Amino acid sequence: MKPLLVCVVFFSTLGALEAAADISAKAYDAAAALQTTGKESKAIKAAQALVEARTQALGAEDRETLRARLLLAESLMLLDQETEAQTQLRALLPVLTKICGAEDRETLRCRAGIIATLITLDKNAEAEKECRRLIPLQTKVLGAEDLATLETRGRLARALTEQGKLAEAEKEYRALLPAYARVYGAESEGALVKRYYFAIVLYKEGKKAEAEKEIREVMTTTERVLGAGNETALDAGITLAEWLQAEGRDAEAEPLMRKVLSRLAKASGREHQDTLEFELELILAVSAQGRYAEAEKNLRRLIATETRALGPEHPYTLTARGNFGALLSRQGKTAEAEKEYREMLPLCERVHGPKDLKTLRACHGLAVALSKQGKYAEALPYAQRALAGYRKVLGKGNADLQSAQDMVDELVKLTAKAKAKA
């Protein structure tokens, strides 16, 4: 009877394992679905439970357990936990390679995930190297026009862009975009995202007319196909507005910025930090057109909102206050500007550090406000501090550096003159 009992036990155990695998397959699909519906935190918890269940039922190196670990790492990436995701993916890759093979789809997927984290973590040279290794394997196993292959080529183009290899990036995008449009559609979200990054490459190369034409098309097409609140549509609008401002086309940028601001507020909330940050840009565009009173009124309101919603020491609040001080000085309200800079300077020192560029600019602004009131001796130490700091963090020929140098030179003369009179 013992052999029969052994067989009964064996087949009973096998049936239990198969049942666990079936349950795990359903659990995998459920966890993956949470990813696609924007429920990243729940996706992580579901993936963690799945890893534990499969490890116990199937073993730590079973293929299905490894797939669950891969799903968990991808869920972490969606919640912006790239460092932890990369750690898990790097630990997973050699096991996947051993169990499934170097050319298995899951192994390739793991390598693609590592590349995605490298780009997010600004490790672009390593990302480029890994892309160049992975693309031939993906092309061989999946095909040249498989979505995974095309996405890796897109990441290669982004890694090249971030390293300043713009000609190579442009060449990659020009080859990639027709393939993406052919396979997935010219108006697919993936194709529009790639075109957005392509426009940025063109702009960085100085091909501004072509870049502007491209990003306008991306913006209008994305709004029409995916909706005005789509992330790429908003990014395109924000970027185009920045380009127009940089070229002094503030009057042209303003209506676009008002439209984008309204959509940002609807998508993210009126007091979300992204909305507040962009509102400051709109106010600066108004100020650049000489409408100082309107800009001042809106900036006072923005600072009050940021102080309440983000906190008085939030970097965005301090940035807004720095611009407010400059706006007051520009209008000749130098006593109020002095008060603003004196209040924010210690906050900048605490939040950013005494040598940070934002702190140095607060020193410079305070020096300007004091100098315009004739307080030359009091202004000089702040101007000298700003100049010394600028020399360390800004390159030669920088406008802020030259402005600080001119101010120090002038204050030295005025201070000496005042002493001579005394």
Phi, psi and omega in degrees: 000336184298315178302319180296318179298319178299317180295319180298315180297318181299309183291329176295316179295318179299319179297321179295319179295319179296321178296319179297320179296319178298315178298318180296325178298318178293320179294323178299311180300321180294317179294319179296323179295325178296325177300313187284346180256013175078016180257066189295319181298317177293325178297320179297313180297318180294319180293321178297317178296323180293318178299314180297316181296316182289323178300317181290318186276324189245340182108153186293333184249016173291146183305318183291328175294318180295323177297321179294320178296322178295318178298320178298314180298319179294325177294321177297322178298320181294335179262019176063029175257059188294324182297313178294320179299316180296319178302314181292320181293320180293325177289329183282326188303311180296328179290316177300318180297318181292315186278318188256335181107153184293335183254012178290149182301321181290326177294316178297321178297320178296317180295322177296322177296319178299317179298318179300319179291324179298318180293316180297325180273009175065033175256069193283329178295317177293322179298317178301314180300315181291324177298315182294332176282323187279323185303314178299323178293316179297319179299318180293314187274317188259331184112152184294333184248019171291148183303318182297320178296314180295323179295322178293323176295322176297320178293324176299315180298320179292319179297321177295318180300312183293338177269001180081012178272067193289321180297319178294320180296316179300316179300318180296315180295320181295330176279325185284318189299316178298322179295317180296316180295322181294319185274318188246355177104137182295336182253016175289156182298319180300317180295321181291322177297316179297322179294325178300312180291328176297318178300321179297319177300313180301317181296316180295332178281353182091005178271066194289323180295315179293321180296316180296317178300317181295313185287330174295318178295319177299314182298309184292321180292317180296318177300318182289318187274318188249351178106150184294336181271003179298143185301317181292323177298316178294316180299319180296317178296317179297315181295316179299318178299319178298318180296317180297318178298317182298334180265007179077017181263054186293323180296325177285326182288327189304308180297324176297317182294322178296321178294314180295319180299317179299319180288323176298316180298322179290321184282319188247341184113145184297330183251016174291146186297328177294319179295315181294321179298318181287329177299323176300318179298320177297317179298321179294326176294322176295315179298321181296341177269005176087008181267068189293319182297317178296317180296318180298314180301314181290327181288323175300316181294319180297316181298319178297319179294315181294321179299320180286314188277324185251332182113152183293339182253010177292140180306323180293321178297316181293323177297316179298319180293323177298317178293327178294317177300317180295320179295320177297315178300319182298330180269002180085008179271064192286328178295319178290324177296318177302314180300317181298314182292322179296325179287321187273337183302310178295331176292317178298319179298320181287319185279313187259337185103154185292340184254003180290150182301322180296322177293318179297322179291328175294319175300315180298315180298320178295319178299319179298312181299318179292318181298320181293342176265003180083011180268066190293315181295324179287327182285327189305312181299325179290320178294319179294321178296317179298315181298314180299319179290318179301321181300332182273333187246345181246149181280163178298141180090355178294139185295319179295320179297315180294321179298316179295320179297315179298321181294315179299315180301315181292319181293324177299316180294314182293321179295316178298320180296318179296321179293321181295321178294322181291000000 
